[in-house]
Amino acid sequence: MAKQPPNVLLIMVDDLKPVLGCYGDELAKTQGIDRLAERGVRFDLAYCNQAVCAPSRFNLMLGSLSTSSGLYGLWDSLRATHPDAVTLPQHFKKHGGHTTVSIGKVYHVGHGNKGDDASFDHVHKDKVVEYLLPSSQEADISKEEVFFELEHLTREEEKAFLKGKKIGRGAAIEMADVEDNAYADGRTAERTIDYLKQFKASGKPFFICAGFARPHLPFSAPKNYFDMHAVEDFELPDVREAPKGSPDYALRVKFGEVKNYFPFNERFDEDQFQREVIRAYYASTSYMSAQVGKVLDALEETGLDENTIVVLWGDHGWHLGTHNRFSKHDNFEQATRIPLIIAGPGVESNVSSRQLASTVDLYPTLADLAGLPKPDGPQPIDRLSLVPVLRDPAERVRDHITHCYPRLNGKHFGWAVRNERYRMVQWGNPTKPESWVYELYDYETDPIEKKNIADQHPEIIEAMRKKFDAYPAPVLKKHWP
């Protein structure tokens, strides 16, 4: 009798940077996630492919860089662009017989993006932006909640739903004295646990994607998680301006999505408020981590941990005041570096690796670990299996990763190469070398990007720029030059 392939539990977390105890953060209270790191391999140099929710999740599900897929925006549709794509869960369903389940925020939903229910046998969605206290909203419904509420409505139904309602901003921070399941992440954990019990009873292989919303804004979490953290414990970053010598379009300073939440517009420049925001981010992370811990408890109690690959992945990072930013949406280290932990059968335990890892690597890595065929799709340079590293963290399968971010309606396309020491960003039209402008940062001497040193090191720029030669030219939007 053929051995059943391993199950997969893919834990997807929104806006999570590596402010975790297992990554050495002394202020973090993240025992749930830290336990997972003790069971597996922690990647210290893992990066997203684009610091935006929807494209990053497409990168994961397709195993394809944004530059290869052409999916760069919140409004992009996976199936409209790639109708015949076989996503990561579909690959496991097709070749391993896995039942596929989506719980919480897996694909980004909103802005016209419907996600991809075709990837799953069972789909359970919940709110990402939610409030329990009347004081947290200035209107009948926040503009973010509109996206969730209107997802399945026709245009006429949308008009009827919104008629007479005031759409406005919500609070950046909410701490309600409630149980964990009063917010979406608590319910995501409960549903995931229910499915684990069902699969234990049925004995069928599964691929569960459990998507946790926090620490995405708003920082809505039960009060007891805020009580774990004192505001005075948090210091503001040393660097609160753009790097010297960087092009003005490389960093969108101050406002971005944060303007949707009060009182960011009124209090942004107050040091005390910024400390409150940092505390709230940590509190939200503690809340989410506790829910992950509950899921891991259930995995162990059912005995499913013995044949289940568990992955914890953040879709992108987040600036906590660095460069005077509280957001993502750029090519800098704080926005692109992510936590990545892989545990399960065939994986070393309680070790770390400095292998450069990319979101797109998860597709071939999980297929490889499960003994499934290699995925079809883009050129192999896009994605590589990390299995050699999972078996020996000293192994190396690549010496760089790439990521991108388009700016100003496509007039400035930022395409980056990150190796263990440097990041080089090439800005301009990828088809017109005469337009290119460069950034270069040395993380050995300047870990928080104080100065662009591109002009001082043309030889490094040239060597890193040549890495792009192995990749297909970026797929550009029609309205881009």
Buried (B, 14 or more C-beta within 10 A) or exposed (E): EEEEBBBBBBBBBBBBBBBBBBBEBEBBBBBBBBBBBEBBBBBBBBBBBBBBBBBBBBBBBBBBBBBBBBBBBBEBBBEEBBEEBBBBBBBBBEBBEBBBBBBBBBBBBBEEBBBBBEBBBBBBBBBBBBBBEEEBBEEEBBBBBBBBBBBEEEEEEEEEBBEEEEBBBBBBBBBBEBEBBBBBBBBBBBBBBEBBBBBBEEEEBBBBBBBBBBBBBBBBBBEBBBEBBEEEEBEBBEBBEBBEBBBEBBBBBBBBBBEBBBEBEEBBEEEEBBBBBBBBBBBBBBBBBBBBBBBBBBBBEBEBBEBBBBBBBBBBBBBBBBBBBBBBBBBBBBBBBBBBBBBBEEBBEEBBBEBBBBBBBBBBBBBBBBEBEEBEBBEEBBBBBBBBBBEEBEEBBBEBBBBBBBBEEBBBBBBBBBBEEBBBBBBBBBEEEEBBBBBBBBBEEBEBBBBBBBEEBEEBBEBBBEBBEEBEEBBBEEEBE
